[in-house]
Amino acid sequence: MDVLYFAWVRERIGIPKEKVETEAKTVAELVEELKAREERYAVAFSDLSALRVAVDQELTEFDASLDGVREVAFFPPMTGG
């Protein structure tokens, strides 16, 4: 699946997107796999309350299933204006 990173998440990880092979069943499990890769991922995902996630371009929660998912995006909360 494609994993996309936006704003400061992209800055901390150092790339805007990547293809990820995963055994994760949920977004939270995917995050744990990513955090275990390298320190830069651990730093970016250290406070999940500061992050939002979208699965196939739909806002969701970290307990969302990854079954059949093509894209997961991580980004900070947005404000309107």
C-alpha positions as CSV (number, residue, x, y, z in Angstrom):
1,M,0.0,0.0,0.0
2,D,1.0,3.6,-0.4
3,V,1.7,5.5,2.9
4,L,1.7,9.3,2.6
5,Y,3.1,11.8,5.0
6,F,2.1,15.5,5.2
7,A,3.4,18.7,6.9
8,W,5.7,18.1,9.9
9,V,5.2,14.3,9.6
10,R,6.8,14.4,6.2
11,E,9.6,16.7,7.5
12,R,10.4,14.3,10.4
13,I,10.4,11.2,8.3
14,G,12.1,12.9,5.3
15,I,9.9,11.6,2.5
16,P,6.4,12.4,1.2
17,K,5.3,8.9,0.5
18,E,6.4,5.3,0.2
19,K,5.2,1.8,-0.7
20,V,4.9,-0.4,2.4
21,E,4.5,-4.1,2.6
22,T,2.8,-4.9,5.9
23,E,1.2,-7.6,7.9
24,A,-0.7,-5.0,10.0
25,K,-4.4,-5.5,10.4
26,T,-5.1,-1.9,11.6
27,V,-3.6,1.5,11.3
28,A,-2.3,1.3,14.8
29,E,-0.4,-1.9,14.0
30,L,1.0,-0.2,10.9
31,V,2.2,2.7,13.1
32,E,3.9,0.2,15.4
33,E,5.7,-1.4,12.4
34,L,6.8,1.9,11.1
35,K,8.0,3.1,14.5
36,A,10.2,-0.1,14.8
37,R,11.9,0.7,11.5
38,E,14.1,3.7,12.4
39,E,14.3,6.6,14.9
40,R,12.8,9.1,12.5
41,Y,9.6,7.1,12.4
42,A,9.5,6.7,16.1
43,V,9.9,10.4,16.5
44,A,7.2,11.2,14.0
45,F,4.7,8.8,15.6
46,S,5.6,9.4,19.2
47,D,2.4,11.3,20.0
48,L,-0.6,9.9,18.1
49,S,-2.9,12.5,19.7
50,A,-1.1,15.0,17.5
51,L,-1.9,13.1,14.3
52,R,-4.8,12.4,12.1
53,V,-5.1,9.5,9.6
54,A,-7.0,8.9,6.4
55,V,-7.6,5.5,4.8
56,D,-8.3,5.6,1.1
57,Q,-8.9,9.4,1.4
58,E,-11.5,9.0,4.2
59,L,-10.7,10.4,7.7
60,T,-10.7,7.6,10.2
61,E,-9.3,6.4,13.6
62,F,-6.2,4.5,14.4
63,D,-8.2,1.3,15.0
64,A,-9.4,1.3,11.4
65,S,-9.0,-1.9,9.4
66,L,-6.4,-2.1,6.7
67,D,-8.2,-4.9,4.8
68,G,-8.2,-4.0,1.1
69,V,-6.7,-0.6,1.7
70,R,-4.6,1.0,-1.0
71,E,-3.5,4.2,0.7
72,V,-2.9,5.5,4.3
73,A,-2.1,9.2,4.9
74,F,-0.8,10.7,8.1
75,F,-1.0,14.5,8.9
76,P,-1.4,16.9,11.7
77,P,-4.9,18.3,12.6
78,M,-6.0,21.0,10.3
79,T,-7.8,24.2,11.1
80,G,-10.2,26.0,8.8
81,G,-10.0,29.6,7.8
